[in-house]
Amino acid sequence: MDEVMPERNTRRNLVDGGYTVLLLTLAISIGYGVLAPSARAKPAPAKATVGAVAMVPTAATPATLSLPALEPHVAKPASTSAVAARPTPAAVEPGKPRPEVRPAAIEPKPWKPVEPVVEHPWPSPTVSGRVLDGERKPMAGASVVVRGVETRTDADGVFKLERVPPEASLLVKLPGFEKVRIAPTRGTVEVVLRPHDIKAAYLTYYGVGDRGIRTRVLDLTSRTELNAVVIDVKGDRGWVLYRTEVELALAVGAQGPGTLKNFDELMADFKARGIYTIARIVTFKDNILATARPDLAIIDTRTGKPWIDNEKLAWVDPFREEVWAYNIAIAQEAVRRGFDEVQFDYVRFPTDGKLGAARYAKPNTKETRLPAVTAFLEKARREVGASGAFIGADVFGYTAFNENDTDIGQRIEELAPHLDYICPMVYPSGYQKGIPGHSNPILVPYKVVHESVRLIRKRAGGTVARVRPWLQDFKDYAFDRRIFGILEVQAQIRGSEEAGGSGWMLWNPRNDYTGSALRAKGELAAR
C-alpha cells in the first residue's frame, strides 16, 4: 500500500529544499570570490598624475639574500702617494620593502623631459643668442644643446647654431646653474641662468629600493636644504639598478637581486618633488663584467683569471675601449631614464690587492694611466654631455695636494676640461697621512674640506668645472673612531661653502644622515 504524505509535510519539504538550494548557491558564490579574486577584479587604470611611489614586492628579493658591503672605497694607498678613501662598512640588509601597490599588468612609461610649447618655429635654421647671469654678465663656456649637438658660448656669452630643425627646442646649461629649455621663437634669444647649488644625499643600490630608507631621505629633501640624491645606477659589483636595455649588460647578467621594476614611477616622484637626480656609475670596478668577460678584465698573472682586490671583487681594464663604451652606454641610458647628471666613480686604477700580479692591456705606468682615464672622460663628456646631462667624476681627496697622478690616473689639470663637476672625497678620515700643517685631520674637518676644495678650484682654473665635494657623515674608521655628528658635518659644509664649492654631497653607507646638521627650508627662504 502506497503511503500518502500529508499535504502539510509536502509543503514543508518543498520549503526546506528551497532553503538548501539557496544556501548551496551562496556557498558556491562566496567560495569562488575568495579563491579567484584575480579572475573577477579588473586592474585599476593608471593615474595621470605623478608622485605615487610603488615598491617591488618582497618576493622579488629572496629572504636568504645576504647583502654585500655597500660600495666602499679602499683605505690603503697604492704606493707612497697618500690617497683618500671611503669606509668599508659591515653589510647591511634593508628592511623588507612593502608590497607593490601598482597592478602588475600595467607597464610604466619611461620619464620624458617636458618640452616647451612651440608657438612659432624658428624663422631661420641659423639660431644665435646670448647667455647671461642674473647680473646680466656674459656666461662664457655655457653649453647650448640641440638634438644631440652641443655648442659652447664664447667669451661674450654668444652662441650660433646652424641647421636647427624648425621646431627643435634648445637646452642651455652651465655647471652651478639651473638648466633652461628654450622653445623656438621669432625674437632674439637671450638666456638668463639662475645659480643652483646641488646638496645631495647618497642612496645605495639597495637603499633606493627600500621604501623606509628612501622615505627617510626624501623627508630630508622636503624639510631641509637637501635638494638632490645620488643613486647607484651601477655599483661596484656591476649590477644595474633598473631593467636595462644595454645589450652587453643583459649578456653578462648585470640585472641583480635589487633590480627595480617600478623605477620609472620613482623617477616621476623625484621629478614631482623637484629633486635633482645624479646617476652614480662605478666604472672600472665591475665584478659582473670582469667575471663574464675575462678578455675585458685586469688579469691575475698567477692564475690567469680576473684579478681581484681586497674585497674579492674583480676589476675591468681601464685601457680597454670596449669597457669605456659599455659604461658610456649605461650612462646614456641613465639620462634617457631621467637623470640630470652622470657621476663616474672608481674612474681610476686599483689601489689595493696584489697589485704586482695585475696584468693590463698596456703597461701600468705614470705615463699611461692618466692618458687612459682622461681619454675615457673626454669621450664620455662628448657623447653623454651632448644629451643634455651634466658630467661629474669622483676623485681622491689627495688629488688636491699631489702633483702626480696619485698612482691611480687622476690629476686635476688633465681631468677638469672634460668635467662639469669635480667631486673629491674630502672625508677627514680618508686623509690618513694628514694634510700640510695637520697630522690628525679628524680634529680639523673644516680645514681639511676648505683646503681641498680651494686647491682643486685653483688647479681647475680656466675651465667651467665646479667643485662639489663628498662630505663625511659616518663614523671615523682611521683614527679614534669618533662619531661624526652635527658639529663635524656642519664644519665640513661651512668649509666647502667658504672655499667656493658648488654645493656638496653627504656620504653614509647606511643612508642614515644627520638631518639636524642641515638648515631648514624656511631658514633658506629667509636668507
C-alpha positions as CSV (number, residue, x, y, z in Angstrom):
1,M,0.0,0.0,0.0
2,D,1.4,3.3,-1.0
3,E,1.9,5.8,1.7
4,V,0.5,9.2,1.0
5,M,2.3,12.2,2.7
6,P,0.1,14.7,4.4
7,E,-0.3,18.0,2.4
8,R,1.3,20.0,5.2
9,N,4.5,17.9,5.2
10,T,4.8,18.2,1.4
11,R,4.8,21.9,1.6
12,R,7.4,21.8,4.4
13,N,9.8,19.6,2.3
14,L,9.5,22.0,-0.6
15,V,10.4,24.9,1.6
16,D,13.3,23.1,3.2
17,G,14.5,22.0,-0.3
18,G,14.4,25.7,-1.4
19,Y,16.5,26.8,1.5
20,T,19.0,24.1,0.8
21,V,19.4,25.1,-2.8
22,L,19.7,28.8,-1.8
23,L,22.4,28.1,0.8
24,L,24.3,25.9,-1.7
25,T,24.2,28.7,-4.3
26,L,25.5,31.2,-1.8
27,A,28.3,28.9,-0.7
28,I,29.5,28.4,-4.2
29,S,29.4,32.1,-5.0
30,I,31.4,33.0,-1.8
31,G,33.9,30.3,-2.4
32,Y,34.5,31.5,-5.9
33,G,35.0,35.0,-4.8
34,V,37.6,34.0,-2.2
35,L,39.6,31.6,-4.3
36,A,39.6,33.5,-7.6
37,P,39.5,37.3,-7.0
38,S,42.0,37.9,-9.8
39,A,39.7,36.3,-12.3
40,R,37.0,38.9,-11.5
41,A,38.8,42.0,-10.5
42,K,39.9,44.5,-13.2
43,P,43.2,46.3,-12.7
44,A,42.8,50.0,-11.7
45,P,43.6,52.3,-14.5
46,A,47.0,54.1,-14.5
47,K,46.8,57.6,-13.0
48,A,47.8,60.6,-15.0
49,T,49.4,62.3,-12.0
50,V,52.8,61.6,-10.7
51,G,54.1,61.3,-7.2
52,A,52.9,57.8,-6.1
53,V,55.7,55.6,-5.0
54,A,55.3,51.9,-5.6
55,M,57.7,49.2,-4.3
56,V,59.0,45.9,-5.6
57,P,57.2,43.0,-3.8
58,T,59.1,41.3,-1.0
59,A,59.1,38.1,-3.1
60,A,61.3,39.8,-5.6
61,T,64.2,39.6,-3.2
62,P,65.0,36.1,-1.7
63,A,64.6,36.0,2.0
64,T,68.0,34.3,2.3
65,L,69.8,37.1,0.4
66,S,72.9,38.3,2.3
67,L,73.7,41.9,1.2
68,P,77.4,42.7,0.5
69,A,79.2,45.7,1.8
70,L,77.8,48.9,0.3
71,E,80.1,50.4,-2.3
72,P,83.1,51.2,-0.1
73,H,86.3,52.8,-1.3
74,V,89.6,51.4,-0.3
75,A,91.7,52.6,2.6
76,K,95.2,51.7,1.6
77,P,97.4,53.7,-0.8
78,A,98.8,52.1,-3.9
79,S,102.3,53.4,-3.2
80,T,103.9,56.1,-1.2
81,S,101.3,58.6,-2.5
82,A,98.6,59.1,0.0
83,V,95.0,58.6,-1.1
84,A,91.6,59.3,0.4
85,A,89.1,56.6,1.0
86,R,85.6,55.7,1.9
87,P,84.9,53.3,4.7
88,T,84.2,49.6,4.3
89,P,81.1,49.1,6.5
90,A,79.5,45.9,7.5
91,A,76.9,44.5,5.1
92,V,73.5,46.0,5.9
93,E,70.3,44.4,4.7
94,P,67.5,47.0,4.4
95,G,64.1,46.2,5.9
96,K,61.7,44.3,3.8
97,P,60.0,46.5,1.2
98,R,56.3,46.9,1.4
99,P,54.1,45.2,-1.2
100,E,53.8,46.9,-4.6
101,V,50.5,48.7,-5.0
102,R,50.6,49.0,-8.8
103,P,48.9,46.2,-10.8
104,A,51.5,44.1,-12.4
105,A,49.8,44.3,-15.8
106,I,50.5,48.0,-16.1
107,E,53.8,48.8,-17.7
108,P,55.1,52.2,-16.6
109,K,56.2,54.6,-19.3
110,P,59.8,55.9,-19.2
111,W,60.2,59.5,-18.0
112,K,60.4,62.1,-20.8
113,P,61.5,65.7,-20.5
114,V,58.8,68.3,-20.7
115,E,59.3,70.1,-24.0
116,P,58.3,73.8,-24.1
117,V,55.2,74.6,-26.2
118,V,56.1,75.6,-29.7
119,E,54.0,78.5,-30.9
120,H,56.2,79.6,-33.8
121,P,59.0,77.7,-35.5
122,W,62.5,79.2,-35.8
123,P,62.3,81.7,-38.6
124,S,65.7,80.5,-39.8
125,P,67.8,77.3,-39.5
126,T,70.6,79.6,-38.1
127,V,69.9,80.4,-34.5
128,S,72.1,82.8,-32.4
129,G,71.8,84.2,-29.0
130,R,73.5,85.2,-25.7
131,V,73.7,83.6,-22.3
132,L,73.9,85.9,-19.2
133,D,73.8,85.6,-15.4
134,G,71.4,87.3,-13.1
135,E,73.5,90.5,-13.2
136,R,73.5,90.4,-17.0
137,K,77.1,89.5,-17.3
138,P,78.1,87.2,-20.2
139,M,78.4,83.5,-19.4
140,A,81.4,82.1,-21.3
141,G,81.6,78.3,-21.8
142,A,77.9,77.6,-21.4
143,S,76.6,74.7,-23.4
144,V,73.8,75.0,-25.8
145,V,72.4,71.6,-26.9
146,V,70.0,70.9,-29.7
147,R,69.2,67.4,-30.9
148,G,72.4,65.8,-29.6
149,V,74.7,68.6,-30.8
150,E,76.5,70.7,-28.2
151,T,77.9,74.2,-28.8
152,R,79.8,76.4,-26.3
153,T,79.3,80.1,-25.8
154,D,82.3,82.4,-26.4
155,A,83.8,84.9,-24.0
156,D,80.9,87.3,-24.6
157,G,78.3,84.6,-23.9
158,V,77.3,84.4,-27.6
159,F,76.4,81.2,-29.4
160,K,75.5,80.5,-33.0
161,L,73.8,77.3,-34.3
162,E,73.5,76.1,-37.8
163,R,70.8,73.8,-39.4
164,V,68.5,73.9,-36.4
165,P,65.2,72.0,-37.0
166,P,62.2,74.4,-37.2
167,E,60.5,73.0,-34.0
168,A,63.6,71.9,-32.0
169,S,64.0,73.4,-28.5
170,L,67.4,74.4,-27.1
171,L,68.8,73.2,-23.8
172,V,71.2,75.7,-22.1
173,K,73.3,74.5,-19.3
174,L,76.4,75.5,-17.2
175,P,77.6,73.8,-14.0
176,G,76.4,75.7,-11.0
177,F,73.3,76.9,-12.7
178,E,69.8,75.6,-13.5
179,K,69.3,74.2,-16.9
180,V,66.9,76.1,-19.2
181,R,64.9,74.9,-22.2
182,I,64.1,77.4,-24.9
183,A,61.2,77.0,-27.3
184,P,61.5,78.3,-30.9
185,T,60.9,82.0,-31.1
186,R,60.9,84.7,-33.7
187,G,62.7,87.2,-31.4
188,T,66.3,87.4,-30.1
189,V,67.4,84.5,-27.9
190,E,68.6,85.8,-24.6
191,V,69.0,83.3,-21.8
192,V,69.5,84.3,-18.1
193,L,70.8,81.5,-15.9
194,R,70.0,81.2,-12.2
195,P,72.5,79.8,-9.7
196,H,71.8,76.3,-8.4
197,D,73.9,74.6,-5.8
198,I,73.4,70.9,-5.5
199,K,73.1,69.5,-2.0
200,A,72.7,65.8,-2.1
201,A,72.5,62.6,-0.1
202,Y,73.6,59.2,-1.4
203,L,71.2,56.3,-1.9
204,T,72.8,52.8,-2.3
205,Y,71.7,50.2,-4.8
206,Y,69.6,48.6,-2.1
207,G,68.7,51.8,-0.3
208,V,66.8,53.4,-3.1
209,G,64.6,50.3,-3.4
210,D,63.8,50.2,0.3
211,R,60.7,52.4,1.0
212,G,61.7,53.1,4.6
213,I,65.3,54.3,3.7
214,R,64.1,56.2,0.6
215,T,61.3,57.9,2.5
216,R,63.7,58.9,5.3
217,V,65.9,60.7,2.7
218,L,63.0,62.2,0.8
219,D,61.7,63.6,4.1
220,L,65.0,65.5,4.5
221,T,64.7,66.9,1.0
222,S,61.2,68.2,1.9
223,R,62.2,70.0,5.2
224,T,65.9,70.8,4.9
225,E,68.4,72.3,2.4
226,L,68.9,68.9,0.7
227,N,67.7,69.2,-2.9
228,A,69.3,66.2,-4.7
229,V,70.0,62.5,-4.5
230,V,73.0,60.4,-5.8
231,I,71.7,57.0,-6.8
232,D,73.7,53.8,-7.6
233,V,72.8,53.1,-11.2
234,K,75.7,50.7,-11.5
235,G,77.6,49.8,-8.3
236,D,81.0,48.2,-7.9
237,R,79.5,44.8,-8.3
238,G,78.2,45.8,-11.7
239,W,74.5,45.4,-11.1
240,V,72.3,47.9,-13.0
241,L,69.5,49.4,-10.9
242,Y,66.6,49.1,-13.3
243,R,65.6,46.9,-16.2
244,T,68.3,47.8,-18.7
245,E,68.3,47.6,-22.5
246,V,72.0,47.8,-22.9
247,E,72.8,44.5,-24.7
248,L,76.2,43.8,-23.1
249,A,74.7,44.4,-19.6
250,L,72.0,41.8,-20.4
251,A,74.5,39.4,-21.9
252,V,76.8,39.4,-18.8
253,G,73.9,39.2,-16.3
254,A,74.0,42.7,-14.9
255,Q,70.4,42.6,-13.6
256,G,71.0,41.9,-9.9
257,P,68.7,41.0,-6.9
258,G,67.7,44.6,-6.3
259,T,66.5,45.4,-9.9
260,L,63.7,47.9,-9.6
261,K,60.7,47.1,-11.8
262,N,59.0,50.4,-10.8
263,F,61.9,52.7,-11.3
264,D,60.0,55.0,-13.7
265,E,57.5,55.7,-11.0
266,L,60.3,56.5,-8.6
267,M,61.8,58.9,-11.1
268,A,58.5,60.6,-11.7
269,D,58.2,61.0,-8.0
270,F,61.6,62.6,-7.7
271,K,60.7,65.0,-10.6
272,A,57.4,65.9,-9.0
273,R,59.3,66.8,-5.8
274,G,61.8,69.0,-7.7
275,I,64.7,66.7,-6.7
276,Y,67.9,66.8,-8.8
277,T,69.0,63.3,-9.6
278,I,72.6,62.1,-10.1
279,A,73.4,58.6,-11.5
280,R,76.4,57.1,-9.8
281,I,78.2,54.8,-12.2
282,V,81.1,52.8,-10.9
283,T,83.3,52.5,-13.9
284,F,86.4,50.3,-13.7
285,K,85.5,48.2,-10.6
286,D,82.9,45.8,-12.2
287,N,82.8,42.3,-10.8
288,I,80.0,41.2,-13.2
289,L,81.6,42.4,-16.4
290,A,85.1,41.2,-15.5
291,T,83.9,37.8,-14.5
292,A,81.7,37.2,-17.6
293,R,84.2,38.8,-20.0
294,P,87.7,38.0,-18.8
295,D,89.0,39.5,-22.1
296,L,88.0,42.9,-20.7
297,A,89.3,42.3,-17.2
298,I,92.6,43.0,-15.4
299,I,94.2,39.6,-15.3
300,D,96.0,37.9,-12.3
301,T,99.3,36.7,-13.7
302,R,99.4,33.9,-11.0
303,T,96.1,32.3,-12.0
304,G,95.2,33.6,-15.5
305,K,91.8,34.6,-14.1
306,P,90.4,38.1,-13.5
307,W,92.4,39.9,-10.8
308,I,90.5,40.8,-7.6
309,D,91.1,43.4,-4.9
310,N,90.9,43.1,-1.2
311,E,87.2,42.9,-1.3
312,K,87.4,39.9,-3.6
313,L,85.9,41.9,-6.4
314,A,87.2,41.9,-10.0
315,W,88.1,45.0,-12.0
316,V,87.9,45.7,-15.7
317,D,90.9,47.0,-17.6
318,P,90.9,50.9,-17.8
319,F,92.8,50.6,-21.1
320,R,90.1,48.6,-22.9
321,E,87.9,50.9,-25.0
322,E,85.1,48.3,-25.1
323,V,84.9,48.9,-21.3
324,W,84.6,52.7,-22.0
325,A,81.8,52.1,-24.5
326,Y,79.9,49.9,-22.0
327,N,80.0,52.5,-19.3
328,I,79.0,55.3,-21.7
329,A,76.1,53.2,-22.9
330,I,75.0,52.7,-19.3
331,A,75.3,56.5,-18.8
332,Q,73.3,57.4,-21.9
333,E,70.5,55.1,-20.8
334,A,70.5,56.7,-17.3
335,V,70.0,60.1,-19.0
336,R,67.1,58.7,-21.1
337,R,65.6,57.4,-17.8
338,G,65.5,60.9,-16.4
339,F,68.8,61.6,-14.5
340,D,70.0,65.2,-14.6
341,E,73.7,64.2,-14.1
342,V,76.0,61.2,-14.6
343,Q,78.8,60.8,-12.0
344,F,81.5,58.3,-12.7
345,D,83.1,56.7,-9.7
346,Y,86.1,54.4,-9.5
347,V,87.3,56.1,-12.6
348,R,90.8,55.2,-11.8
349,F,93.3,52.3,-11.4
350,P,93.1,50.0,-8.3
351,T,95.0,50.7,-5.1
352,D,94.7,47.5,-3.0
353,G,95.2,43.8,-3.5
354,K,98.2,42.1,-5.1
355,L,98.9,45.0,-7.5
356,G,102.2,43.3,-8.7
357,A,100.1,40.4,-10.1
358,A,97.8,42.6,-12.1
359,R,98.3,42.5,-15.9
360,Y,96.7,45.1,-18.2
361,A,96.4,45.5,-21.9
362,K,99.2,48.1,-21.7
363,P,102.0,48.7,-19.1
364,N,100.6,50.4,-16.0
365,T,102.9,53.4,-15.6
366,K,102.7,57.1,-14.7
367,E,102.9,57.8,-18.5
368,T,99.9,55.6,-19.4
369,R,97.5,55.8,-16.5
370,L,96.5,59.4,-16.7
371,P,96.0,59.4,-20.5
372,A,93.7,56.4,-20.3
373,V,91.4,57.9,-17.6
374,T,91.5,61.3,-19.4
375,A,90.6,59.8,-22.7
376,F,87.6,57.9,-21.2
377,L,86.2,61.1,-19.6
378,E,86.8,63.1,-22.8
379,K,84.8,60.5,-24.8
380,A,82.1,60.4,-22.1
381,R,81.8,64.1,-22.0
382,R,81.4,64.3,-25.7
383,E,78.9,61.5,-26.0
384,V,76.8,61.9,-22.8
385,G,77.1,65.7,-22.3
386,A,75.5,66.3,-25.7
387,S,72.4,64.5,-24.4
388,G,71.8,67.4,-22.0
389,A,73.2,65.9,-18.8
390,F,76.0,67.2,-16.6
391,I,79.1,65.0,-16.2
392,G,80.9,64.5,-12.9
393,A,83.7,62.3,-11.6
394,D,84.7,61.2,-8.1
395,V,88.4,61.8,-7.3
396,F,90.5,61.1,-4.3
397,G,90.9,63.9,-1.8
398,Y,94.7,63.9,-2.0
399,T,94.5,64.9,-5.7
400,A,94.1,68.4,-4.3
401,F,97.7,68.2,-2.9
402,N,99.6,65.7,-5.1
403,E,101.3,66.9,-8.2
404,N,101.5,63.5,-9.7
405,D,98.5,61.2,-10.7
406,T,98.4,59.8,-7.1
407,D,99.4,56.5,-8.8
408,I,95.8,56.0,-9.9
409,G,95.4,58.0,-13.1
410,Q,93.8,61.1,-11.5
411,R,95.3,64.7,-11.8
412,I,93.0,67.7,-11.7
413,E,94.6,69.7,-14.5
414,E,94.0,66.9,-17.0
415,L,90.5,65.8,-15.9
416,A,88.9,69.2,-15.3
417,P,88.5,70.2,-19.0
418,H,86.2,67.2,-19.5
419,L,84.0,67.6,-16.4
420,D,81.2,69.8,-15.3
421,Y,81.6,68.7,-11.6
422,I,84.8,67.5,-9.9
423,C,83.7,65.5,-6.8
424,P,86.6,65.0,-4.4
425,M,86.1,62.6,-1.5
426,V,87.3,65.0,1.2
427,Y,86.4,62.8,4.2
428,P,88.8,63.8,7.0
429,S,89.1,60.1,7.9
430,G,90.4,59.4,4.4
431,Y,93.5,61.7,4.9
432,Q,95.4,59.1,6.8
433,K,98.7,60.8,6.3
434,G,97.3,64.2,7.3
435,I,97.4,67.4,5.3
436,P,100.1,70.1,5.5
437,G,100.1,71.5,9.0
438,H,97.7,68.9,10.4
439,S,98.7,65.4,11.2
440,N,95.3,64.4,12.6
441,P,92.7,65.6,10.1
442,I,89.6,64.5,12.0
443,L,90.4,67.2,14.6
444,V,90.1,69.9,11.8
445,P,87.2,68.9,9.5
446,Y,86.6,72.5,8.4
447,K,90.3,72.9,7.4
448,V,90.5,69.6,5.5
449,V,87.5,70.4,3.4
450,H,88.3,74.1,2.9
451,E,91.9,73.5,1.8
452,S,90.9,70.6,-0.5
453,V,88.2,72.5,-2.3
454,R,90.2,75.7,-2.5
455,L,93.2,73.9,-4.1
456,I,91.2,71.9,-6.5
457,R,89.3,75.0,-7.6
458,K,92.7,76.7,-8.2
459,R,94.0,73.8,-10.2
460,A,90.9,73.6,-12.3
461,G,91.1,77.3,-13.2
462,G,90.3,78.2,-16.7
463,T,87.6,75.6,-17.1
464,V,83.9,75.7,-16.4
465,A,84.2,72.7,-14.0
466,R,82.8,73.3,-10.5
467,V,84.0,71.5,-7.3
468,R,81.3,69.7,-5.4
469,P,82.8,67.6,-2.6
470,W,81.7,64.4,-0.9
471,L,81.4,65.1,2.9
472,Q,81.8,62.6,5.7
473,D,78.6,61.7,7.6
474,F,79.8,58.4,9.1
475,K,81.9,57.3,12.0
476,D,85.7,57.7,11.8
477,Y,87.4,54.5,10.8
478,A,91.1,55.5,10.7
479,F,91.9,57.4,13.9
480,D,89.9,57.4,17.1
481,R,86.6,56.0,15.8
482,R,84.7,59.2,16.8
483,I,81.2,59.8,15.7
484,F,80.8,62.5,13.0
485,G,77.8,64.3,14.3
486,I,76.1,67.7,13.9
487,L,79.2,69.8,14.6
488,E,81.5,67.8,12.3
489,V,79.0,67.8,9.4
490,Q,78.3,71.5,9.8
491,A,82.0,72.3,9.9
492,Q,82.6,70.4,6.6
493,I,79.6,72.2,4.9
494,R,80.9,75.6,6.0
495,G,84.4,74.6,4.8
496,S,83.1,73.8,1.3
497,E,80.9,76.9,1.0
498,E,83.6,79.3,2.2
499,A,86.1,77.8,-0.2
500,G,83.8,78.3,-3.1
501,G,82.4,74.8,-3.5
502,S,79.3,74.5,-5.7
503,G,77.2,72.5,-3.2
504,W,78.2,69.2,-1.6
505,M,77.1,65.6,-1.2
506,L,76.8,63.6,2.0
507,W,78.1,60.0,2.1
508,N,76.8,57.4,4.6
509,P,77.0,53.8,3.5
510,R,73.8,53.0,5.5
511,N,72.0,56.1,4.1
512,D,71.4,57.3,7.7
513,Y,72.1,61.0,7.6
514,T,72.5,63.7,10.3
515,G,69.4,65.7,9.5
516,S,69.9,68.0,12.5
517,A,73.1,69.3,10.9
518,L,71.2,70.7,7.9
519,R,69.5,74.1,7.5
520,A,65.7,74.1,7.4
521,K,63.9,75.1,4.2
522,G,62.3,78.1,6.0
523,E,65.7,79.3,7.1
524,L,67.0,79.2,3.5
525,A,63.9,81.1,2.3
526,A,64.5,83.8,4.9
527,R,68.1,84.2,3.7
